[in-house]
Amino acid sequence: MRYVNAYYENGAFYIITYALSNKMIHIENNSTVAIAGDWFTAHGKGVNLGYFGKKENVVIADKLKRVFAEWIDNGHNNFDDENTIILCVN
């Protein structure tokens, strides 16, 4: 179980995270995950969608930027780092 900020759309949660984190290392070994936030708990399969800034992620990345606008640029995320990724939990 991990506590995360997530955006929900069409049956999936989207999370901005770091590819080299323990969370992602665990998901590589076992993609069955449980997540929780202020308003939700969920479980499913974690899928690494790759670098936040890659062309294939532009639509969901733009949504995440809007949804998390209050804190996304607080210095915690480095969007020039290709290890800043989008995790999808289906």
C-alpha positions as CSV (number, residue, x, y, z in Angstrom):
1,M,0.0,0.0,0.0
2,R,1.3,3.4,-1.0
3,Y,-0.1,6.8,-0.2
4,V,-0.1,9.0,-3.3
5,N,-1.6,12.0,-5.1
6,A,-3.4,10.6,-8.1
7,Y,-5.7,11.7,-10.9
8,Y,-8.6,9.3,-11.8
9,E,-9.9,9.0,-15.3
10,N,-11.7,6.2,-17.2
11,G,-11.0,3.4,-14.7
12,A,-7.3,4.3,-14.0
13,F,-5.3,6.3,-11.6
14,Y,-2.4,8.4,-12.8
15,I,0.5,9.2,-10.5
16,I,3.7,11.3,-11.1
17,T,6.6,9.5,-9.6
18,Y,10.3,8.7,-9.9
19,A,11.4,5.7,-11.9
20,L,14.2,4.8,-9.5
21,S,12.1,4.9,-6.3
22,N,11.5,1.9,-4.1
23,K,7.9,2.0,-5.2
24,M,8.7,1.5,-8.8
25,I,11.3,-1.2,-8.1
26,H,8.6,-3.1,-6.2
27,I,6.2,-2.7,-9.0
28,E,8.7,-4.0,-11.5
29,N,8.9,-7.2,-9.4
30,N,5.1,-7.4,-8.8
31,S,2.7,-5.2,-10.6
32,T,-0.2,-5.8,-8.3
33,V,-0.5,-2.7,-6.2
34,A,-2.7,-0.9,-3.6
35,I,-2.8,2.9,-3.4
36,A,-4.6,5.4,-1.1
37,G,-5.1,9.1,-1.0
38,D,-7.2,11.6,0.9
39,W,-10.4,10.5,-1.0
40,F,-9.7,7.0,-2.3
41,T,-8.3,3.5,-1.9
42,A,-7.7,1.3,-4.8
43,H,-5.9,-1.8,-6.1
44,G,-4.9,-2.9,-9.5
45,K,-1.9,-3.4,-11.9
46,G,0.8,-0.7,-12.0
47,V,2.1,0.2,-15.4
48,N,5.0,2.5,-16.0
49,L,4.0,4.8,-18.8
50,G,7.6,6.2,-19.0
51,Y,9.0,9.7,-19.0
52,F,6.4,12.5,-18.1
53,G,7.6,14.6,-21.1
54,K,7.5,12.0,-23.8
55,K,5.3,12.5,-26.8
56,E,3.0,9.6,-26.0
57,N,2.2,11.1,-22.6
58,V,1.4,14.7,-23.7
59,V,-2.4,14.4,-23.2
60,I,-2.3,12.8,-19.7
61,A,0.7,15.0,-18.7
62,D,-1.2,18.2,-19.5
63,K,-4.2,16.9,-17.4
64,L,-1.8,16.1,-14.5
65,K,-0.3,19.6,-14.7
66,R,-3.7,21.2,-14.4
67,V,-5.0,18.9,-11.7
68,F,-1.9,19.2,-9.6
69,A,-1.2,22.9,-10.4
70,E,-1.3,23.9,-6.8
71,W,1.9,21.9,-6.0
72,I,3.4,20.4,-9.2
73,D,6.1,23.1,-9.5
74,N,7.1,23.0,-5.8
75,G,10.7,21.8,-6.6
76,H,9.9,18.2,-5.8
77,N,9.5,17.2,-9.5
78,N,12.2,17.6,-12.1
79,F,10.5,17.4,-15.5
80,D,13.9,17.5,-17.3
81,D,14.8,14.2,-15.7
82,E,13.7,11.3,-17.8
83,N,13.2,9.3,-14.5
84,T,10.2,11.5,-13.7
85,I,7.5,9.2,-15.0
86,I,3.8,8.6,-15.0
87,L,2.5,5.5,-13.2
88,C,-0.9,4.2,-14.3
89,V,-2.8,1.9,-12.0
90,N,-5.6,0.1,-13.9
